[in-house]
């Protein structure tokens, strides 16, 4: 991989110069690669181009598929569009479709320096030891990022054709098909029940926005002042109502609190965070309970797929299923 990426870098001097902010590289450099921590929906490697040069990040299709189809091109298009609109996504993101370089297609982008929180903020030292003031700053930055993504003019960037249907009915159909595929026709009972509930209570449609898809603190890179340096992981991007992103964030928060019995003390409550989003975005939030349930359906379906791929025999006892059913039972409308 290092040898192939070295040849690719030398063959694309203008693109690499734009990504690294440095002079063009005209001869294959001595490249080294390291597999990044975390993530199962794709393979991510960190690419070192040698002393004095900024590095790259390269994303590859996964060795074991999380999704039935995996096209990196929409991710590149979304990253470039949101970066052009002022959201600090790593850009330019360059899609390479020719597999001759390293044996598969890949997506290259700038490597942004900074710190990333772990997947469970309540246990992550970077978050836990920051103190309540910085914890609040990070959470506010996450909510502001969601609002800024929702303001991106996706129609002008031609993202509609890449990201597909934008209605809730479209989304429900996509995820029902995903559950059928990922479970090989034997879905978890909690997913079957929750999908039926979602279909029976689907809210009214509203104008779609560009959705980040995976709204998590761990998908932000922070600088030393805990300001957002980069927004990562656009592989779940889609079009839909803004509550789909908010439901993901608050639904995962509900799950973490119930599984671990703890929350980050500096994070604001749900109502206060929603007030901040509405003020920043100008969007009035509706039907959030339904969207939290639908978000937990999606999260459990992906987690179940990962457990099945890993051969975990306990996948049918996934504790996320009980959390999903509890959130569904407590959902309110109006």
HELIX and SHEET records of a PDB file:
HELIX    1   1 UNK A    2  UNK A   11  1                                  10    
HELIX    2   2 UNK A   13  UNK A   20  1                                   8    
HELIX    3   3 UNK A   73  UNK A   84  1                                  12    
HELIX    4   4 UNK A  121  UNK A  123  5                                   3    
HELIX    5   5 UNK A  125  UNK A  128  1                                   4    
HELIX    6   6 UNK A  132  UNK A  150  1                                  19    
HELIX    7   7 UNK A  159  UNK A  163  1                                   5    
HELIX    8   8 UNK A  168  UNK A  182  1                                  15    
HELIX    9   9 UNK A  189  UNK A  200  1                                  12    
HELIX   10  10 UNK A  217  UNK A  219  5                                   3    
HELIX   11  11 UNK A  243  UNK A  260  1                                  18    
HELIX   12  12 UNK A  270  UNK A  281  1                                  12    
HELIX   13  13 UNK A  288  UNK A  310  1                                  23    
HELIX   14  14 UNK A  315  UNK A  317  5                                   3    
HELIX   15  15 UNK A  319  UNK A  330  1                                  12    
SHEET    1   A 5 UNK A  32  UNK A  35  0                                        
SHEET    2   A 5 UNK A  43  UNK A  48 -1                                        
SHEET    3   A 5 UNK A  56  UNK A  60 -1                                        
SHEET    4   A 5 UNK A 106  UNK A 110 -1                                        
SHEET    5   A 5 UNK A  94  UNK A  96 -1                                        
SHEET    1   B 2 UNK A 209  UNK A 211  0                                        
SHEET    2   B 2 UNK A 238  UNK A 240 -1                                        
SHEET    1   C 2 UNK A 220  UNK A 222  0                                        
SHEET    2   C 2 UNK A 228  UNK A 231 -1                                        
END                                                                             
